[in-house]
Amino acid sequence: MRPTRLGPAAIAAALSIVLLVAMVSSGAPAFGQENAAASDLRVSVSKSEVSALTGDTFTFTSEITNTGSEVTPPLIANLDFVALDQSTYIDPEDWSPQRTLVVDPIAAGSSATQSWTVKPVLNGDVAAYVVVLPTSPALATAGPLVSSPAIYLHVEEHRALNPGGVLPVVLAVPGVLAGAFVILRVNHGRGHRKEPPRGPTGLTSY
């Protein structure tokens, strides 16, 4: 059965659950400590929805902006995936060759851009998003994680037009058979051609 395509509201709800488990929050501090630099980060992505076939490759960018008044600590940007249906198994390592990038400190009012490559391996409905957190040892006193909006991926199964590389053979067979038929007709005509009678002297008489 083909998975049901989910709308933006369902995507947002599913992603909210994942981010809640990961302690993503817009206000409450984590580990009992406040971290102004983390709460001043904003993460955006260059795509909102992608339709693809299994095996396709596409790229997108994320942008981390420091809206605060102080420089950020070094950051880690991590690309994650979550299935939005019950039929798609997600192993993030299979979907992207590089899911973690280290981001240098970002000055106040500045931004940093990251580039990501995604290769869907299974059909289904999937959300991709980028999570940003400070690097160790700053992680021990980190504030809330920061996440980008979700990118909705609708992946269809790629069906090969030439499975096993047999298409050239299939196309060549009719031509070979036609050539063989022509040769047989020519040989058959030669075998039934009558020789003219010869006279007593061995000369051909007409």
C-alpha positions as YAML, in Angstrom:
chain: A
units: angstrom
residues:
- id: 1
  name: MET
  ca: [0.00, 0.00, 0.00]
- id: 2
  name: ARG
  ca: [1.33, 3.42, -0.94]
- id: 3
  name: PRO
  ca: [2.10, 5.58, 2.13]
- id: 4
  name: THR
  ca: [-0.26, 8.46, 2.76]
- id: 5
  name: ARG
  ca: [1.26, 11.82, 1.99]
- id: 6
  name: LEU
  ca: [1.24, 13.99, 5.09]
- id: 7
  name: GLY
  ca: [0.58, 17.70, 5.16]
- id: 8
  name: PRO
  ca: [2.65, 20.44, 6.79]
- id: 9
  name: ALA
  ca: [0.70, 20.22, 10.05]
- id: 10
  name: ALA
  ca: [1.41, 16.52, 10.47]
- id: 11
  name: ILE
  ca: [5.07, 17.09, 9.61]
- id: 12
  name: ALA
  ca: [5.34, 19.84, 12.21]
- id: 13
  name: ALA
  ca: [3.70, 17.65, 14.86]
- id: 14
  name: ALA
  ca: [6.01, 14.70, 14.21]
- id: 15
  name: LEU
  ca: [9.08, 16.89, 14.19]
- id: 16
  name: SER
  ca: [8.01, 18.60, 17.41]
- id: 17
  name: ILE
  ca: [7.92, 15.25, 19.17]
- id: 18
  name: VAL
  ca: [11.42, 14.39, 17.97]
- id: 19
  name: LEU
  ca: [12.80, 17.76, 18.97]
- id: 20
  name: LEU
  ca: [11.10, 17.60, 22.35]
- id: 21
  name: VAL
  ca: [12.84, 14.32, 23.09]
- id: 22
  name: ALA
  ca: [16.10, 16.01, 22.02]
- id: 23
  name: MET
  ca: [15.35, 18.89, 24.44]
- id: 24
  name: VAL
  ca: [14.73, 21.45, 21.75]
- id: 25
  name: SER
  ca: [13.06, 24.47, 23.33]
- id: 26
  name: SER
  ca: [12.76, 28.11, 22.50]
- id: 27
  name: GLY
  ca: [12.96, 29.42, 26.03]
- id: 28
  name: ALA
  ca: [13.58, 27.04, 28.91]
- id: 29
  name: PRO
  ca: [17.29, 26.52, 29.73]
- id: 30
  name: ALA
  ca: [18.80, 23.04, 29.74]
- id: 31
  name: PHE
  ca: [20.81, 21.54, 32.61]
- id: 32
  name: GLY
  ca: [19.57, 24.37, 34.84]
- id: 33
  name: GLN
  ca: [21.77, 27.02, 33.25]
- id: 34
  name: GLU
  ca: [21.12, 29.92, 30.90]
- id: 35
  name: ASN
  ca: [23.10, 30.25, 27.67]
- id: 36
  name: ALA
  ca: [22.33, 33.45, 25.80]
- id: 37
  name: ALA
  ca: [24.45, 32.57, 22.76]
- id: 38
  name: ALA
  ca: [22.46, 29.38, 22.02]
- id: 39
  name: SER
  ca: [19.07, 31.06, 22.38]
- id: 40
  name: ASP
  ca: [20.15, 33.81, 19.98]
- id: 41
  name: LEU
  ca: [20.81, 31.37, 17.14]
- id: 42
  name: ARG
  ca: [18.47, 31.02, 14.17]
- id: 43
  name: VAL
  ca: [18.74, 28.21, 11.61]
- id: 44
  name: SER
  ca: [17.15, 28.39, 8.15]
- id: 45
  name: VAL
  ca: [17.26, 26.02, 5.16]
- id: 46
  name: SER
  ca: [17.15, 26.69, 1.42]
- id: 47
  name: LYS
  ca: [14.37, 24.17, 0.65]
- id: 48
  name: SER
  ca: [11.01, 23.42, 2.19]
- id: 49
  name: GLU
  ca: [9.86, 20.45, 0.08]
- id: 50
  name: VAL
  ca: [11.60, 17.98, -2.24]
- id: 51
  name: SER
  ca: [10.15, 15.25, -4.46]
- id: 52
  name: ALA
  ca: [12.71, 12.64, -5.49]
- id: 53
  name: LEU
  ca: [13.23, 9.06, -6.63]
- id: 54
  name: THR
  ca: [15.26, 6.53, -4.70]
- id: 55
  name: GLY
  ca: [18.89, 6.84, -5.72]
- id: 56
  name: ASP
  ca: [18.55, 10.51, -6.69]
- id: 57
  name: THR
  ca: [20.91, 13.05, -5.12]
- id: 58
  name: PHE
  ca: [20.05, 16.62, -4.19]
- id: 59
  name: THR
  ca: [21.75, 19.34, -2.18]
- id: 60
  name: PHE
  ca: [20.54, 22.13, 0.05]
- id: 61
  name: THR
  ca: [22.10, 24.71, 2.34]
- id: 62
  name: SER
  ca: [21.49, 25.73, 5.90]
- id: 63
  name: GLU
  ca: [22.32, 29.11, 7.38]
- id: 64
  name: ILE
  ca: [23.07, 29.70, 11.07]
- id: 65
  name: THR
  ca: [22.56, 33.31, 12.14]
- id: 66
  name: ASN
  ca: [23.72, 34.84, 15.42]
- id: 67
  name: THR
  ca: [21.11, 37.43, 16.37]
- id: 68
  name: GLY
  ca: [22.71, 38.13, 19.75]
- id: 69
  name: SER
  ca: [25.28, 40.65, 20.89]
- id: 70
  name: GLU
  ca: [28.11, 38.19, 21.63]
- id: 71
  name: VAL
  ca: [30.14, 35.77, 19.56]
- id: 72
  name: THR
  ca: [29.01, 32.14, 19.69]
- id: 73
  name: PRO
  ca: [31.19, 29.26, 20.83]
- id: 74
  name: PRO
  ca: [32.29, 26.75, 18.17]
- id: 75
  name: LEU
  ca: [29.21, 24.90, 16.97]
- id: 76
  name: ILE
  ca: [28.24, 21.53, 15.58]
- id: 77
  name: ALA
  ca: [25.62, 21.32, 12.84]
- id: 78
  name: ASN
  ca: [24.03, 17.90, 12.47]
- id: 79
  name: LEU
  ca: [21.72, 16.70, 9.69]
- id: 80
  name: ASP
  ca: [18.96, 14.39, 10.92]
- id: 81
  name: PHE
  ca: [16.03, 12.52, 9.38]
- id: 82
  name: VAL
  ca: [12.72, 11.26, 10.76]
- id: 83
  name: ALA
  ca: [10.18, 9.05, 9.01]
- id: 84
  name: LEU
  ca: [6.69, 10.52, 8.76]
- id: 85
  name: ASP
  ca: [5.04, 7.19, 7.96]
- id: 86
  name: GLN
  ca: [5.26, 3.72, 9.42]
- id: 87
  name: SER
  ca: [6.71, 2.05, 6.33]
- id: 88
  name: THR
  ca: [10.07, 3.80, 5.94]
- id: 89
  name: TYR
  ca: [13.14, 2.70, 7.89]
- id: 90
  name: ILE
  ca: [15.64, 5.51, 8.33]
- id: 91
  name: ASP
  ca: [19.35, 4.88, 8.79]
- id: 92
  name: PRO
  ca: [20.72, 8.44, 8.57]
- id: 93
  name: GLU
  ca: [24.18, 7.24, 7.56]
- id: 94
  name: ASP
  ca: [22.70, 5.79, 4.36]
- id: 95
  name: TRP
  ca: [20.91, 8.99, 3.44]
- id: 96
  name: SER
  ca: [23.83, 11.43, 3.58]
- id: 97
  name: PRO
  ca: [27.60, 10.92, 3.23]
- id: 98
  name: GLN
  ca: [28.39, 13.67, 5.76]
- id: 99
  name: ARG
  ca: [25.89, 14.49, 8.47]
- id: 100
  name: THR
  ca: [28.04, 16.49, 10.91]
- id: 101
  name: LEU
  ca: [29.88, 19.75, 10.29]
- id: 102
  name: VAL
  ca: [31.95, 21.85, 12.69]
- id: 103
  name: VAL
  ca: [31.10, 25.57, 12.52]
- id: 104
  name: ASP
  ca: [33.57, 28.20, 13.62]
- id: 105
  name: PRO
  ca: [32.42, 30.85, 16.14]
- id: 106
  name: ILE
  ca: [29.93, 33.27, 14.58]
- id: 107
  name: ALA
  ca: [30.24, 36.96, 15.39]
- id: 108
  name: ALA
  ca: [27.23, 38.96, 16.57]
- id: 109
  name: GLY
  ca: [24.93, 39.77, 13.68]
- id: 110
  name: SER
  ca: [26.75, 37.39, 11.31]
- id: 111
  name: SER
  ca: [25.84, 34.11, 9.63]
- id: 112
  name: ALA
  ca: [27.51, 30.89, 8.50]
- id: 113
  name: THR
  ca: [26.32, 28.68, 5.64]
- id: 114
  name: GLN
  ca: [26.60, 24.90, 5.36]
- id: 115
  name: SER
  ca: [26.04, 22.66, 2.34]
- id: 116
  name: TRP
  ca: [24.39, 19.23, 2.63]
- id: 117
  name: THR
  ca: [23.96, 16.32, 0.21]
- id: 118
  name: VAL
  ca: [21.05, 13.89, 0.52]
- id: 119
  name: LYS
  ca: [20.54, 10.61, -1.34]
- id: 120
  name: PRO
  ca: [17.19, 8.94, -0.52]
- id: 121
  name: VAL
  ca: [17.51, 5.15, -0.43]
- id: 122
  name: LEU
  ca: [13.92, 4.14, 0.38]
- id: 123
  name: ASN
  ca: [10.55, 5.43, -0.76]
- id: 124
  name: GLY
  ca: [8.25, 7.14, 1.72]
- id: 125
  name: ASP
  ca: [7.63, 10.44, 3.49]
- id: 126
  name: VAL
  ca: [10.59, 11.79, 5.46]
- id: 127
  name: ALA
  ca: [11.48, 15.05, 7.21]
- id: 128
  name: ALA
  ca: [15.07, 16.33, 7.15]
- id: 129
  name: TYR
  ca: [16.27, 19.04, 9.52]
- id: 130
  name: VAL
  ca: [19.49, 20.55, 10.86]
- id: 131
  name: VAL
  ca: [20.19, 20.72, 14.60]
- id: 132
  name: VAL
  ca: [22.85, 23.06, 15.98]
- id: 133
  name: LEU
  ca: [24.56, 22.70, 19.35]
- id: 134
  name: PRO
  ca: [27.82, 23.88, 20.92]
- id: 135
  name: THR
  ca: [30.90, 21.69, 20.71]
- id: 136
  name: SER
  ca: [32.51, 20.08, 23.76]
- id: 137
  name: PRO
  ca: [33.39, 21.17, 26.39]
- id: 138
  name: ALA
  ca: [30.87, 23.99, 25.94]
- id: 139
  name: LEU
  ca: [28.17, 21.31, 25.52]
- id: 140
  name: ALA
  ca: [28.27, 20.61, 29.28]
- id: 141
  name: THR
  ca: [26.72, 24.03, 29.98]
- id: 142
  name: ALA
  ca: [24.76, 24.36, 26.75]
- id: 143
  name: GLY
  ca: [21.39, 26.01, 26.52]
- id: 144
  name: PRO
  ca: [18.57, 24.65, 24.34]
- id: 145
  name: LEU
  ca: [19.40, 23.03, 21.02]
- id: 146
  name: VAL
  ca: [18.43, 24.98, 17.92]
- id: 147
  name: SER
  ca: [16.71, 23.34, 14.95]
- id: 148
  name: SER
  ca: [15.88, 24.41, 11.43]
- id: 149
  name: PRO
  ca: [12.41, 24.09, 9.90]
- id: 150
  name: ALA
  ca: [11.80, 20.65, 8.44]
- id: 151
  name: ILE
  ca: [12.34, 19.85, 4.78]
- id: 152
  name: TYR
  ca: [9.55, 17.55, 3.60]
- id: 153
  name: LEU
  ca: [10.86, 14.72, 1.38]
- id: 154
  name: HIS
  ca: [8.42, 12.70, -0.71]
- id: 155
  name: VAL
  ca: [10.38, 9.80, -2.20]
- id: 156
  name: GLU
  ca: [9.07, 7.48, -4.91]
- id: 157
  name: GLU
  ca: [10.70, 4.21, -5.91]
- id: 158
  name: HIS
  ca: [12.91, 4.41, -8.99]
- id: 159
  name: ARG
  ca: [11.99, 1.79, -11.57]
- id: 160
  name: ALA
  ca: [14.76, 1.00, -14.05]
- id: 161
  name: LEU
  ca: [13.83, 0.97, -17.75]
- id: 162
  name: ASN
  ca: [16.76, -1.35, -18.48]
- id: 163
  name: PRO
  ca: [16.95, -3.90, -15.63]
- id: 164
  name: GLY
  ca: [20.09, -5.98, -15.79]
- id: 165
  name: GLY
  ca: [21.36, -4.19, -18.89]
- id: 166
  name: VAL
  ca: [19.25, -6.34, -21.24]
- id: 167
  name: LEU
  ca: [17.76, -3.48, -23.30]
- id: 168
  name: PRO
  ca: [20.54, -3.43, -25.96]
- id: 169
  name: VAL
  ca: [20.15, -7.20, -26.46]
- id: 170
  name: VAL
  ca: [16.38, -6.92, -26.81]
- id: 171
  name: LEU
  ca: [16.71, -4.15, -29.37]
- id: 172
  name: ALA
  ca: [19.38, -6.04, -31.35]
- id: 173
  name: VAL
  ca: [17.49, -9.35, -31.68]
- id: 174
  name: PRO
  ca: [14.92, -8.19, -34.29]
- id: 175
  name: GLY
  ca: [17.70, -6.77, -36.48]
- id: 176
  name: VAL
  ca: [19.69, -10.02, -36.33]
- id: 177
  name: LEU
  ca: [16.62, -12.08, -37.17]
- id: 178
  name: ALA
  ca: [15.76, -9.82, -40.12]
- id: 179
  name: GLY
  ca: [19.32, -10.11, -41.47]
- id: 180
  name: ALA
  ca: [19.26, -13.89, -41.15]
- id: 181
  name: PHE
  ca: [15.92, -14.04, -43.01]
- id: 182
  name: VAL
  ca: [17.32, -12.01, -45.92]
- id: 183
  name: ILE
  ca: [20.36, -14.30, -46.19]
- id: 184
  name: LEU
  ca: [18.16, -17.41, -46.21]
- id: 185
  name: ARG
  ca: [15.96, -15.97, -48.97]
- id: 186
  name: VAL
  ca: [18.98, -15.13, -51.13]
- id: 187
  name: ASN
  ca: [20.52, -18.59, -50.69]
- id: 188
  name: HIS
  ca: [17.17, -20.25, -51.35]
- id: 189
  name: GLY
  ca: [16.81, -18.35, -54.63]
- id: 190
  name: ARG
  ca: [20.28, -19.34, -55.76]
- id: 191
  name: GLY
  ca: [19.61, -23.03, -55.02]
- id: 192
  name: HIS
  ca: [16.58, -23.09, -57.34]
- id: 193
  name: ARG
  ca: [18.14, -21.19, -60.26]
- id: 194
  name: LYS
  ca: [18.24, -23.48, -63.43]
- id: 195
  name: GLU
  ca: [21.45, -23.78, -65.46]
- id: 196
  name: PRO
  ca: [21.00, -23.29, -69.25]
- id: 197
  name: PRO
  ca: [21.42, -26.50, -71.37]
- id: 198
  name: ARG
  ca: [24.81, -27.17, -72.93]
- id: 199
  name: GLY
  ca: [25.41, -28.38, -76.49]
- id: 200
  name: PRO
  ca: [27.53, -31.35, -77.66]
- id: 201
  name: THR
  ca: [30.65, -29.24, -77.74]
- id: 202
  name: GLY
  ca: [30.15, -28.16, -74.18]
- id: 203
  name: LEU
  ca: [29.04, -24.71, -75.24]
- id: 204
  name: THR
  ca: [25.94, -23.31, -73.84]
- id: 205
  name: SER
  ca: [23.14, -23.28, -76.34]
- id: 206
  name: TYR
  ca: [20.34, -20.72, -76.30]
...
